[in-house]
């Protein structure tokens, strides 16, 4: 059995929001590449949302509903980015994964 510190935290959750892990020595395998692509997309979306958030906050006409929607989007994106950072830190042996 693979030790937990050798598992890769995947960028998606399993049933009931529990973390999913990958056990493989093949960093170029299908699941590893899929996880890499999803992580890249999540980080790209975070950059786009960050620019949108800056523009929304600069707009004095932004109403409270727009701010609530932006906050929900930022919260979800921050969760994704934290999962990527945790996964990468975990691969480097830096820390235990956080609960999401």
N, C-alpha and C positions, 0 to 999 in steps of 0.2 A: 504494500500500500504506500502511496506517495505521501510524504509528510506535508502538513498544511502549509508550511513555509515554502514549499516548492510548487504550490498551486497558483494559477493565475486567476485573479478576480476578473470576471467577465463584465463588460459594460452594460449588462442587462440583469434584471432580477428574475428569480424563479417564482413559483407559486407562493402566494402570501407575502410577496416582496422580499423573500429570502435571497441572499447573495448566491450567485452561481460561480463555480470555479471550474477551471480546465486543468487537467493533468495530462501533460504531453511533453516529450522531449523534442518534438518537431515544431520549431518556431515558425516554419514556413507551411505548416499544415493548413487544411481548409478552415478549421475553427479558429486557429490563431490569426489567419489572414482576415477572417470575418470580423473578429473582435478588433483587430487593428483598424479596419475600415470604418467600423461603427464608432470607435473612439475618435478617429479623424473627423468624421461627420459631426460628432458631438462638439468637438473643439471648434470646428468651423462655424457651427450654429451659435456657439457662445460668443464668438467674435462679432458676428452679425448682430446678435441681440444686444451686445454691449454698445455698439454704435447706435442702435435704435433707442436704447435706454438713455444715452447721453442726449440725443435729439429730443426725446420726449420730455426729459427733465428741463431742457432749455426752453421749451415751448410754454409760454405763460398761459396759453389757452388750454392746456391739458387739464381735464377734469378728473375727479376722484375715481370714477369708473375706469378710465384709462390707466391711472396709476395702480389700481388694484389688479387689473389685467397684466400690466407690466410686471408687477411684483410676483404674480403667480408664474409668469414665464421665466423670470429671473431665478425664482426658487427652484423650478424644475431643472433649468440649465445649470445652476450652481451644483445641484445634486449630481448631475451627470459628470461635470468637470471634477468634482471631488472624488467620484468613483474612479475616473481615469487617473487622477493624481495618486489616489490610494493604491490602485493597481500597479502603477509604475513604481511607486515607493516600495511596495511590497516586493516587486521583482528585484529591486535593488537591496532588499533586506533591511529597509529603513524603519518600518513600523507595521503594526497589526492593522488589518482593515477596520474601518469605522463601520458602524451600523447605519444603514440608509433608510 
